[in-house]
């Protein structure tokens, strides 16, 4: 399915999120995960990776992580837009 392409979440270029939940509704993929202050102090870069480690989406931001943060990303996916050839 659409959510199968997105395998991993990486924060700040190095921290890999190991537990994320994916839900597909129509043409929208929603990814939800939790980040603890002990893991990262702030989030400045969010990347979604495929199974091979290729960056599929990337966005800069600034999210201070002073308490447990639940982050949710909704990604519109067009038919055929997630295929690599």
C-alpha positions in Angstrom: 0.0 0.0 0.0 0.9 3.7 0.0 2.3 3.5 3.5 4.7 0.7 2.7 7.1 3.0 0.9 7.8 5.1 4.0 9.8 2.9 6.3 11.8 5.1 8.7 11.8 8.6 10.2 15.0 10.4 10.8 15.3 13.5 13.0 18.2 16.1 12.8 20.0 14.0 10.2 21.0 11.2 12.7 18.3 10.1 15.1 16.2 7.2 13.8 12.7 6.9 15.1 12.1 3.2 15.7 8.4 3.2 16.6 6.0 5.0 14.2 2.5 4.3 13.3 1.2 4.7 9.7 -2.4 5.2 8.6 -3.6 5.6 5.0 -6.9 7.3 4.4 -7.7 8.0 0.7 -4.6 9.6 -0.8 -3.3 10.8 2.6 -0.6 9.0 4.6 -0.5 10.0 8.3 2.6 9.1 10.3 2.5 9.4 14.1 5.4 9.0 16.5 6.6 10.0 20.0 9.9 11.8 20.9 11.3 12.0 24.4 13.5 14.9 25.7 16.2 12.2 26.5 16.3 11.4 22.8 16.6 14.8 21.2 16.6 18.3 22.8 15.0 19.9 19.7 14.0 18.9 16.2 15.4 20.9 13.4 15.1 18.5 10.5 12.5 15.8 9.8 13.1 13.2 7.0 11.1 10.2 5.9 13.2 7.4 4.4 12.4 4.4 2.3 13.7 0.8 3.1 17.0 1.6 1.4 17.7 4.8 3.4 16.8 7.2 0.5 15.2 10.4 1.7 11.6 10.6 0.4 10.6 13.9 2.1 12.6 16.4 4.1 11.5 19.5 6.0 13.3 21.9 8.3 11.5 23.1 11.4 12.2 24.1 15.0 10.4 22.0 17.7 11.8 22.2 21.2 11.4 18.8 23.0 11.0 19.8 26.7 8.3 17.1 27.4 7.2 14.0 25.5 6.1 15.2 22.1 3.7 13.3 19.9 4.3 14.3 16.3 2.0 13.7 13.4 2.7 14.3 9.7 0.0 14.1 6.9 1.5 13.5 3.5 -0.6 13.6 0.3 0.3 10.8 -2.0 -0.6 10.8 -5.6 -1.1 7.5 -7.5 2.3 6.5 -9.0 4.1 9.2 -7.1 5.8 6.8 -4.7 7.3 4.5 -7.4 11.0 4.6 -8.2 10.7 3.6 -11.9 
